[in-house]
Amino acid sequence: MQVVETSIADVKIIEPKVFGDERGFFMETFRNDWFKEHCADVEFVQDNHSKSRQGILRGLHYQLEHTQGKLVRVTSGEVYDVAVDMRKNSATFGRWVGVYLSAQNQRQLWVPAGFAHGFYVTSESAEFVYKCSDYYHPESEVSVKYDDATLDIEWPLVNGEAPSLSVKDADGLPFQKAPTF
């Protein structure tokens, strides 16, 4: 595995070594000692798996309590994945990183605690899996509007059409009013 730096030092792209032939492929997707040395000294306590159709946007989410770091990847299809720095005292507060994750490129993204996270499905459908460094805590979850003008995230919307959102995400907070760390 190798780490690709992003414009926010704490957010990392991880590219696995893929060994393949006409029979298929093999890759190591996670190794605790390597991750702690190259990305972050965290323990993962929960794995999640979601499937979404094209045009669905999930996010931008974070938890004020039981704050989660997430190691995310796509096992089928493609998404545009975004991390937004919500750490008020950070030099990159309010900045975002966006990266395409797909079953084809097999990249992963490390989104540390203190970041809002979301993804938009660009393929016909996508299966998204991620490891979390703390448990889901819905009582402290916050959703920031995906299209907040202050953040000005460049979502690659299919045919320029508005994304499909949950009620929670449609009612998300503006960045300026969202609680920070």
Backbone bond lengths (Angstrom), bond angles and torsions (degrees), N, CA, C in turn:
res aa  C-N    CA-C-N  psi(-1)  N-CA   C-N-CA  omega(-1)  CA-C   N-CA-C  phi
1 M - - - 1.453 - - 1.521 108.13 -
2 Q 1.328 113.83 150.59 1.461 118.03 174.85 1.521 108.96 -136.31
3 V 1.330 115.20 151.49 1.459 122.21 179.57 1.521 109.00 -98.68
4 V 1.329 115.24 133.92 1.458 122.41 173.32 1.523 106.21 -110.74
5 E 1.315 116.59 121.83 1.463 120.77 -179.40 1.532 109.82 -71.35
6 T 1.334 115.75 151.78 1.462 122.02 175.64 1.529 108.67 -115.84
7 S 1.320 116.56 -178.23 1.463 120.41 179.77 1.530 112.26 -71.14
8 I 1.336 117.65 -10.41 1.466 122.73 172.58 1.526 106.08 -117.16
9 A 1.309 116.59 114.68 1.474 121.60 -170.29 1.522 114.06 -53.93
10 D 1.330 118.69 -35.49 1.468 120.88 -176.16 1.527 113.27 -77.40
11 V 1.316 118.08 -18.35 1.462 122.63 178.71 1.525 107.51 -92.85
12 K 1.328 115.86 126.34 1.473 120.67 -173.24 1.526 111.11 -125.03
13 I 1.333 115.48 140.44 1.457 121.41 168.94 1.525 106.19 -95.85
14 I 1.315 116.05 134.36 1.458 121.01 178.63 1.524 108.15 -115.57
15 E 1.332 114.99 124.89 1.458 120.89 177.84 1.522 108.89 -111.12
16 P 1.339 117.23 116.50 1.460 119.50 -179.26 1.530 111.55 -77.65
17 K 1.321 115.63 158.66 1.463 121.07 169.46 1.521 105.96 -83.48
18 V 1.325 115.85 124.87 1.457 121.23 -178.14 1.525 108.51 -110.04
19 F 1.320 115.67 127.07 1.458 122.03 178.03 1.519 107.45 -110.30
20 G 1.341 116.34 118.58 1.449 118.10 -176.04 1.507 113.61 -143.72
21 D 1.303 114.90 160.94 1.453 122.91 173.19 1.525 107.60 -151.74
22 E 1.319 117.45 -164.70 1.459 120.93 -176.05 1.537 112.30 -64.02
23 R 1.326 117.35 -15.59 1.470 121.19 -179.48 1.523 113.00 -86.11
24 G 1.335 117.42 -18.13 1.459 120.64 -176.67 1.519 110.41 142.08
25 F 1.346 117.17 -146.91 1.457 120.42 -178.02 1.518 110.55 -147.58
26 F 1.336 114.81 166.60 1.453 124.24 172.32 1.512 107.59 -137.98
27 M 1.332 116.57 139.72 1.469 120.60 172.60 1.520 108.49 -151.18
28 E 1.312 114.74 147.44 1.456 121.29 173.01 1.522 106.33 -86.85
29 T 1.333 117.62 123.92 1.466 120.14 -178.11 1.523 112.80 -98.19
30 F 1.329 117.52 -20.01 1.462 119.50 179.34 1.516 109.18 -159.76
31 R 1.334 114.60 137.19 1.464 122.15 171.47 1.523 106.22 -142.70
32 N 1.309 116.54 119.70 1.454 123.05 -172.30 1.528 113.56 -54.44
33 D 1.322 118.59 -49.00 1.462 120.03 -176.70 1.530 111.36 -65.31
34 W 1.326 117.53 -40.35 1.469 121.04 178.58 1.525 110.12 -64.62
35 F 1.341 117.02 -45.11 1.460 120.63 -178.81 1.526 111.12 -61.05
36 K 1.326 117.05 -44.63 1.466 120.59 179.85 1.526 111.56 -63.16
37 E 1.303 117.45 -35.97 1.465 120.85 -179.75 1.526 112.47 -74.33
38 H 1.320 117.74 -37.70 1.466 121.02 -170.99 1.527 115.73 -105.55
39 C 1.325 117.31 -15.42 1.477 118.88 -176.19 1.523 113.17 -127.11
40 A 1.330 116.75 -65.96 1.470 119.47 -175.87 1.523 110.17 -161.47
41 D 1.313 115.60 147.11 1.460 121.84 178.14 1.525 108.48 -89.99
42 V 1.324 115.50 79.37 1.464 121.70 -179.81 1.525 109.02 -130.35
43 E 1.320 114.50 161.22 1.466 121.85 172.17 1.522 106.86 -111.13
44 F 1.307 117.05 137.59 1.465 120.84 176.72 1.520 109.33 -95.51
45 V 1.341 116.33 135.99 1.462 121.56 -175.28 1.525 113.32 -120.87
46 Q 1.322 117.74 -9.74 1.462 120.09 -175.91 1.518 109.15 -150.61
47 D 1.341 116.34 137.36 1.462 122.74 172.56 1.522 108.48 -113.59
48 N 1.329 116.60 139.24 1.466 122.34 179.49 1.517 109.98 -127.03
49 H 1.331 116.62 155.38 1.457 123.17 -179.15 1.525 107.08 -144.77
50 S 1.337 116.53 125.99 1.463 119.64 177.61 1.526 109.69 -130.53
51 K 1.318 115.69 155.06 1.457 121.86 174.34 1.523 106.82 -126.87
52 S 1.334 115.59 134.94 1.462 120.77 -178.18 1.523 108.95 -141.43
53 R 1.312 115.64 153.73 1.457 119.87 177.67 1.528 110.25 -92.95
54 Q 1.321 114.69 168.04 1.465 121.28 -178.64 1.529 110.71 -55.11
55 G 1.330 114.94 139.34 1.457 120.96 176.63 1.510 114.82 90.76
56 I 1.321 117.94 -7.25 1.468 120.50 178.19 1.521 109.14 -82.57
57 L 1.324 115.53 134.27 1.458 122.38 175.33 1.515 107.22 -118.84
58 R 1.312 115.65 125.56 1.470 121.74 177.57 1.524 107.74 -114.56
59 G 1.325 116.02 118.84 1.457 119.08 179.20 1.512 111.38 127.84
60 L 1.221 114.25 -179.33 1.461 135.34 9.99 1.533 108.94 -92.86
61 H 1.314 118.73 118.77 1.455 123.38 -171.98 1.534 112.30 -114.27
62 Y 1.339 113.85 149.86 1.464 121.86 167.99 1.516 107.70 -160.55
63 Q 1.330 116.47 165.29 1.458 122.69 179.77 1.519 109.33 -117.38
64 L 1.328 115.85 134.52 1.466 120.52 178.06 1.526 111.63 -76.83
65 E 1.333 116.56 -31.94 1.458 122.41 174.12 1.524 107.10 -114.04
66 H 1.315 116.81 155.30 1.469 120.27 -176.82 1.525 109.28 51.90
67 T 1.320 115.13 46.03 1.459 122.26 -175.58 1.522 109.98 -58.37
68 Q 1.317 115.13 131.85 1.459 120.90 -173.85 1.525 113.32 -105.94
69 G 1.321 115.57 135.06 1.449 121.99 159.98 1.523 105.84 -92.09
70 K 1.327 117.66 146.54 1.470 120.60 -177.09 1.524 110.36 -131.71
71 L 1.313 115.30 133.96 1.455 122.55 171.25 1.522 105.90 -107.83
72 V 1.336 116.54 110.21 1.468 121.42 -168.86 1.522 111.67 -114.55
73 R 1.345 115.24 148.93 1.455 121.49 174.70 1.517 109.99 -157.04
74 V 1.316 115.75 164.82 1.466 122.55 -179.59 1.517 108.26 -114.30
75 T 1.344 116.52 130.81 1.460 120.81 -179.92 1.523 112.28 -102.52
76 S 1.330 116.90 -14.52 1.457 121.93 177.83 1.523 107.70 -152.78
77 G 1.346 117.10 129.00 1.457 120.67 178.69 1.513 112.66 85.89
78 E 1.358 114.89 -155.74 1.468 121.47 -176.11 1.515 110.15 -147.51
79 V 1.333 115.46 143.10 1.464 122.28 173.60 1.521 108.96 -133.34
80 Y 1.331 114.62 159.64 1.456 121.82 167.17 1.510 105.12 -103.34
81 D 1.334 116.99 116.48 1.452 123.15 -172.37 1.520 110.12 -106.42
82 V 1.335 116.52 136.27 1.470 121.22 -174.59 1.525 110.91 -130.55
83 A 1.332 115.28 137.29 1.465 123.43 173.33 1.523 108.09 -122.60
84 V 1.342 116.76 131.56 1.470 122.96 -179.58 1.522 108.86 -119.46
85 D 1.321 116.95 127.14 1.460 122.29 -179.40 1.530 109.94 -73.17
86 M 1.343 116.40 116.68 1.460 122.69 -179.96 1.534 111.58 -107.80
87 R 1.329 116.65 15.38 1.468 121.79 -178.23 1.528 108.92 -90.53
88 K 1.314 116.25 104.50 1.467 123.33 -172.87 1.531 113.58 -52.11
89 N 1.326 118.74 -37.72 1.467 121.26 -177.15 1.525 113.55 -91.39
90 S 1.307 117.06 8.37 1.459 120.93 -179.99 1.528 110.80 -83.46
91 A 1.319 116.69 146.29 1.471 121.27 176.29 1.529 111.46 -65.76
92 T 1.338 116.88 -18.05 1.475 120.36 -179.42 1.532 112.03 -110.33
93 F 1.338 116.91 19.61 1.472 121.30 178.94 1.529 110.16 -52.80
94 G 1.344 115.24 129.51 1.460 120.60 177.36 1.521 114.45 83.39
95 R 1.337 117.27 -4.77 1.461 119.72 176.90 1.523 109.53 -89.51
96 W 1.319 115.65 158.71 1.457 120.27 -178.11 1.523 111.03 -132.80
97 V 1.334 113.76 157.01 1.459 123.20 174.23 1.519 106.39 -123.11
98 G 1.335 116.87 134.67 1.457 121.57 175.64 1.516 109.69 -126.73
99 V 1.335 116.26 138.05 1.463 121.02 -178.51 1.532 109.39 -148.23
100 Y 1.324 115.12 142.97 1.463 119.78 173.78 1.523 108.46 -79.53
101 L 1.325 115.37 129.53 1.456 122.31 173.11 1.522 106.58 -119.01
102 S 1.320 116.59 134.31 1.457 119.40 -179.03 1.516 111.14 -148.51
103 A 1.331 115.05 163.63 1.460 120.12 173.43 1.524 109.18 -63.45
104 Q 1.319 116.58 -29.29 1.463 120.36 -178.28 1.532 112.18 -75.01
105 N 1.350 118.06 -47.74 1.475 118.30 -178.02 1.534 112.46 -82.74
106 Q 1.329 117.56 -16.68 1.467 125.44 174.19 1.533 113.88 56.23
107 R 1.322 115.80 22.18 1.464 120.05 176.57 1.523 110.84 -74.66
108 Q 1.335 114.56 156.56 1.454 122.29 172.22 1.522 107.74 -123.46
109 L 1.316 116.57 158.70 1.457 120.89 176.36 1.514 108.65 -127.37
110 W 1.346 116.14 129.69 1.459 122.24 172.94 1.520 107.51 -93.41
111 V 1.345 114.97 118.12 1.467 123.06 178.50 1.531 106.25 -113.38
112 P 1.335 118.17 104.95 1.465 120.49 -175.66 1.529 113.24 -69.17
113 A 1.321 115.28 162.92 1.462 120.86 170.98 1.524 108.07 -56.53
114 G 1.330 116.36 144.58 1.462 120.71 -178.55 1.517 112.73 96.84
115 F 1.327 116.89 2.84 1.463 121.90 178.60 1.522 109.99 -117.31
116 A 1.327 115.82 142.38 1.463 120.61 167.55 1.521 106.67 -80.85
117 H 1.320 116.21 148.08 1.460 120.96 -175.74 1.528 110.61 -135.85
118 G 1.325 115.11 142.24 1.457 120.04 175.25 1.510 110.91 -158.27
119 F 1.335 115.86 164.71 1.462 119.74 176.37 1.519 110.31 -147.73
120 Y 1.329 114.21 154.00 1.466 123.48 -179.73 1.524 108.09 -124.73
121 V 1.333 117.02 130.47 1.461 121.92 -176.80 1.527 109.96 -84.56
122 T 1.334 115.77 116.98 1.466 121.97 -178.86 1.525 112.81 -96.74
123 S 1.321 117.93 -22.29 1.468 121.90 179.63 1.532 109.60 -91.24
124 E 1.326 116.56 178.35 1.463 120.88 -179.60 1.529 111.59 -55.45
125 S 1.311 116.10 -39.75 1.463 122.98 172.24 1.523 106.71 -156.35
126 A 1.315 115.70 167.80 1.469 119.85 178.93 1.517 109.60 -150.60
127 E 1.334 114.32 144.03 1.455 120.80 170.96 1.522 107.09 -110.66
128 F 1.314 114.23 129.52 1.457 123.46 -169.72 1.525 107.49 -122.65
129 V 1.320 117.94 125.77 1.463 121.37 179.36 1.526 109.24 -124.29
130 Y 1.322 115.44 145.19 1.460 117.75 179.71 1.523 112.36 -155.13
131 K 1.317 113.08 148.04 1.448 123.10 175.29 1.534 107.73 -96.47
132 C 1.330 116.29 141.92 1.469 121.39 -179.94 1.520 110.44 -121.12
133 S 1.323 115.90 142.42 1.462 121.52 -179.38 1.525 113.17 -86.84
134 D 1.331 117.45 -3.04 1.464 121.54 173.07 1.522 107.28 -151.86
135 Y 1.320 115.75 169.73 1.457 121.16 -175.52 1.524 111.79 -80.23
136 Y 1.317 115.61 153.04 1.466 121.32 176.16 1.525 108.77 -61.80
137 H 1.319 116.28 132.95 1.462 122.92 -177.56 1.529 107.95 -135.57
138 P 1.338 116.78 83.26 1.474 120.11 -172.44 1.531 114.27 -60.33
139 E 1.319 117.14 -25.64 1.466 119.79 -178.89 1.520 112.47 -66.34
140 S 1.324 118.23 -22.65 1.466 119.82 -178.24 1.530 112.30 -113.95
141 E 1.332 116.32 12.57 1.465 119.13 -178.39 1.527 111.06 -75.83
142 V 1.317 115.12 140.97 1.463 122.96 177.98 1.522 107.44 -123.52
143 S 1.319 115.59 143.27 1.458 121.01 174.06 1.525 108.28 -122.05
144 V 1.330 115.98 126.78 1.465 122.41 176.94 1.519 107.54 -101.29
145 K 1.323 116.98 140.10 1.460 121.23 -179.86 1.529 111.26 -56.00
146 Y 1.317 115.35 130.35 1.466 120.98 -177.84 1.525 111.65 -65.02
147 D 1.342 116.12 -28.25 1.469 120.72 -174.85 1.530 112.79 -107.61
148 D 1.320 115.94 26.45 1.459 120.76 179.81 1.534 109.92 -57.84
149 A 1.324 116.07 128.30 1.473 121.11 -176.69 1.530 112.55 -65.53
150 T 1.328 117.70 -31.62 1.466 120.57 179.04 1.533 110.57 -64.35
151 L 1.340 116.35 -41.17 1.464 120.61 -179.95 1.520 111.42 -75.59
152 D 1.325 116.73 -37.99 1.480 122.87 178.48 1.536 111.70 51.37
153 I 1.336 115.28 51.22 1.469 120.36 178.68 1.525 109.14 -72.47
154 E 1.306 115.98 134.50 1.463 122.39 -178.26 1.529 109.87 -91.84
155 W 1.339 116.51 74.99 1.460 121.69 179.23 1.532 109.51 -69.95
156 P 1.322 118.69 134.48 1.468 121.82 179.67 1.530 111.14 -85.58
157 L 1.320 116.56 67.50 1.460 121.59 -173.98 1.529 110.95 -64.36
158 V 1.330 115.77 128.41 1.462 121.80 -179.34 1.526 109.62 -63.62
159 N 1.321 116.51 124.58 1.470 123.49 -178.22 1.528 112.61 56.30
160 G 1.325 117.84 20.61 1.459 121.93 179.46 1.517 114.17 68.04
161 E 1.341 117.31 10.83 1.470 121.49 -177.49 1.528 110.96 -80.34
162 A 1.327 115.69 146.00 1.465 120.77 177.62 1.527 109.28 -59.96
163 P 1.316 117.86 142.86 1.462 120.56 -179.91 1.525 112.15 -73.33
164 S 1.309 115.37 160.85 1.458 122.36 172.66 1.530 107.35 -85.06
165 L 1.332 116.77 125.56 1.472 122.75 -175.47 1.519 111.14 -122.58
166 S 1.326 116.66 152.61 1.459 121.19 168.74 1.534 107.62 -72.30
167 V 1.316 116.90 165.20 1.465 121.24 176.41 1.530 109.29 -59.58
168 K 1.335 115.75 -43.09 1.476 120.69 -179.65 1.523 110.84 -57.51
169 D 1.342 116.91 -43.28 1.462 120.15 -178.01 1.522 112.08 -75.71
170 A 1.319 117.36 -34.73 1.467 120.55 176.39 1.530 110.62 -63.57
171 D 1.341 116.33 -31.49 1.466 121.99 179.75 1.531 111.90 -95.35
172 G 1.326 117.71 16.47 1.459 121.87 -177.58 1.523 112.94 -57.81
173 L 1.315 114.93 159.04 1.468 121.57 -179.47 1.526 111.51 -81.06
174 P 1.322 117.24 148.17 1.471 119.02 168.45 1.530 108.54 -64.55
175 F 1.319 116.96 148.66 1.461 121.37 -179.25 1.525 111.61 -53.24
176 Q 1.320 117.66 -44.04 1.479 121.76 -177.01 1.529 112.82 -62.29
177 K 1.343 117.83 -23.39 1.469 121.47 -178.75 1.517 112.79 -103.25
178 A 1.316 117.21 -3.27 1.466 121.13 -177.73 1.517 110.42 -77.29
179 P 1.333 117.52 139.50 1.469 119.78 176.01 1.520 110.64 -63.01
180 T 1.319 116.39 149.92 1.463 121.49 -178.19 1.527 109.72 -121.57
181 F 1.318 114.54 174.87 1.458 121.49 177.93 1.517 110.16 -100.91
